[in-house]
Amino acid sequence: MQRSQANIAASPVVTQAEYEKGTVPIECSGWRPATPLRTYPALEGDMEADVVVVGAGLAGASLALHLAESGVSVVNLEARQPGNGASGRNAGHVQPFLDQLEPLQAWPGHGQPFLDFFVEHRDIVFALCRKHGIDGDAVKSGMVEAAFKKQGALEKKARRWSARGYKLDIVDGPRLREMLGTDAYQYGIHWREGGRVNPYLFTNGLITAATGLGARVHGDSPVAKCERQGSRWRLATPRGSVLTQKVLICTNGHAGNAFFPELARTQYPLVACALATRPLPPAVLDQVNPARIALTQFPSGLYPLIIDGRQRMITATIPFPGRAMAAETYFRYFLRYLHRTYPQMRDTNLEMESYWTGMTANSSHVLHHDFPKLYQVADGVMALMNLGTWGNVMGPLLGMNVAQAVVTERPQDLLLPLEKPSVVSFPRLFEFKTRHLLIPLARVADRLGLA
């Protein structure tokens, strides 16, 4: 068996605390291209706008783009640079479906308006890339949920989404072997929609498109204060301020922000880690996942996998408590999975190119119930937050919806229930369940072939 190597090139020195908090420099992320993207200057002086969007992740970038597209005077303020947070760190899957619908029952219209909008715009990642010429390595390659044996839950899911017009197939071992290049899986759903995206490039592409339509974007401009001034709001940054009628906050977990600090206590944080291999030779890729399809394992989801445009394997997982910086450990786990699933790879010299962590902000401590939240923080201030694990589709989709409702001044068109921020009890509950119990057990089951 090969000797695993972890050659992480040009990575900055990072502390254990940064790994655990998911705040490692974005330079660690494998999504960043070799040539640095455009950076946006810090806000200098005072200005005015109709709307200020705080945060330039997937949701904030989509909001800024769709507001600017409608002719709204919009300023986007980002504490660092676009895509620096969770939006530049996730696993790159474009998932066109939802795992659970039960939480929608408490929403307006029992969630039907949201569900209809989601189904209609499930292609939003690829549609936005086409419309605005975004080079986000977005490929509608399809997606497979693969299982070792027949799963009733997958059958139920297939029936539910097929009835809504989705292009999908229940597939068996021979068909999975043809698509994935392995005999390990015997059952699954082939979602012919969905696929992969480079979330960092995609987020930055949305921001570039927004600036082209007149949005003013300022990086390195953390908001220190957001205070009422007459009928408007003034947002202060270290070297400037913006006076505005409306404020839309899209700051993931809102951690470390002094303005509206209650928002940071509305969610269940969870640190995740991801890695990218060095590029694989064509001969290997012809045997391993020859369809270049986005892959996730059902039900554990331990090793979600894509092969990106640079011919690299990219996967993600949840690190052990206190060991988020143990890159070699998670690379070895991934190699073990690959060697078992693709025995022909055992003699392949596979190396790790990059390793990074990030923090998700989940609205629920129940897996797959972590739907985003829309908060009415104050009169004229809303927060679209807690996108959880579905941000690549949810962020741009909900950003578009909120922008439309703001432009038309029709709050009744908001798809998410508009709630007051409420402090969650036991915010580390989801982390404890997932990081201390579920993932370690899933790793044991996977190693013993019991998944």
Secondary structure, DSSP 8 states (H G I E B T S, - for coil): ----EE--TT-----HHHHHHT---GGG-TTS-SS---------EEEEEEEEEE--SHHHHHHHHHHHHTT--EEEE-SSSTT-SGGGTS--EE--S-S--GGGGGSGGGGHHHHHHHHHTTTHHHHHHHHHT--S--B---EEEEESS--HHHHHHHHHHHTTT--EEEEEHHHHHHHHS-SS--EEEEESS-EE--HHHHHHHHHHHHHHTT-EEESS----EEEEETTEEEEEETTEEEEEEEEEE--TT-TT--SSGGGGGSSEEEEEEEEEE----HHHHTTSSTT--EEEETTT--S-EEE-TTS-EEEEE---TT-TT-HHHHHHHHHHHHHHH-GGGTTS--EEEEEEEEEEEES-SSTT----EEEEEETTEEEEE--TT-HHHHHHHHHHHHHHHHHHT-GGG-SS-EE-----SSTTHHHIIIIIIIHHHHHHHHHTT--
